[in-house]
Structures are given as C-alpha cells and as structure tokens.
C-alpha cells in the first residue's frame, strides 16, 4: 500500500526496476514464464507480490504487453 512519499518512491522504484528487467528479457525473446523463472519480481514479491487481484505473473504479463 502506498500511503506517503516513502512508499511512493518504493513503488516507483519497483515499477521501474521490473520494467527494465522485463524489457531486457523481452529483447532476448523470453516468455512470461521464462521471466518468472528468472525471478524478475523476486526481490519485490514480499512487499508488492501478495495482491490477489494482480499476482506477480499477471503483472509481468501486463508489462510484457505494454512493451510490445
């Protein structure tokens, strides 16, 4: 949950970091499953990966779609 400036900075950092990781994987031809296996969200899952409405795999899939 984003409740203040500190959390907003953390959230933006997560979005930027995962997007860059996904972009690099997409450029190598990796699928969503391969990106997940590579752990593109792993270091953010404890903080941001527990929301049932957007689980990590769905989030990565949406990032992949946005980059195409």
C-alpha positions as CSV (number, residue, x, y, z in Angstrom):
1,X,0.0,0.0,0.0
2,X,1.2,3.5,-0.9
3,X,0.4,5.9,2.0
4,X,3.1,8.5,1.7
5,X,6.2,9.8,-0.1
6,X,8.5,7.0,1.1
7,X,6.1,4.3,-0.1
8,X,5.5,6.1,-3.4
9,X,9.3,6.2,-4.0
10,X,9.5,2.5,-3.2
11,X,6.6,1.8,-5.6
12,X,8.1,3.8,-8.4
13,X,11.4,2.1,-7.9
14,X,9.7,-1.3,-8.1
15,X,7.9,-0.4,-11.3
16,X,11.0,1.0,-13.0
17,X,13.2,-2.0,-11.9
18,X,10.8,-4.7,-13.0
19,X,10.0,-2.9,-16.3
20,X,13.7,-2.8,-17.1
21,X,14.2,-6.4,-16.2
22,X,11.2,-7.4,-18.3
23,X,12.4,-5.2,-21.2
24,X,15.8,-6.9,-21.2
25,X,14.1,-10.4,-21.2
26,X,11.7,-9.5,-24.0
27,X,14.6,-8.3,-26.1
28,X,16.2,-11.8,-25.6
29,X,12.9,-13.4,-26.6
30,X,11.9,-14.6,-23.1
31,X,8.3,-15.6,-22.4
32,X,6.4,-14.6,-19.3
33,X,7.1,-18.0,-17.8
34,X,10.8,-17.6,-18.5
35,X,10.8,-14.2,-17.0
36,X,9.1,-15.5,-13.9
37,X,11.5,-18.4,-13.7
38,X,14.4,-15.9,-13.9
39,X,13.0,-14.1,-10.9
40,X,12.3,-10.7,-12.3
41,X,9.9,-9.9,-9.4
42,X,11.5,-12.0,-6.7
43,X,13.1,-9.2,-4.6
44,X,9.9,-7.2,-4.7
45,X,7.4,-10.1,-4.1
46,X,7.5,-9.9,-0.3
47,X,6.4,-6.2,-0.4
48,X,4.3,-6.0,-3.5
49,X,3.6,-9.5,-4.7
50,X,0.8,-10.5,-2.4
51,X,-2.1,-8.7,-4.0
52,X,-4.6,-11.3,-5.3
53,X,-6.0,-9.0,-8.0
54,X,-2.7,-8.7,-9.7
55,X,-0.3,-11.6,-8.8
56,X,3.3,-11.3,-10.0
57,X,2.8,-13.4,-13.1
58,X,-0.1,-11.2,-14.3
59,X,1.8,-8.1,-13.5
60,X,4.8,-9.3,-15.6
61,X,2.4,-10.3,-18.4
62,X,0.9,-6.7,-18.4
63,X,4.4,-5.2,-18.6
64,X,5.3,-7.5,-21.5
65,X,2.1,-6.5,-23.3
66,X,2.8,-2.8,-22.7
67,X,6.3,-3.1,-24.2
68,X,5.1,-4.6,-27.5
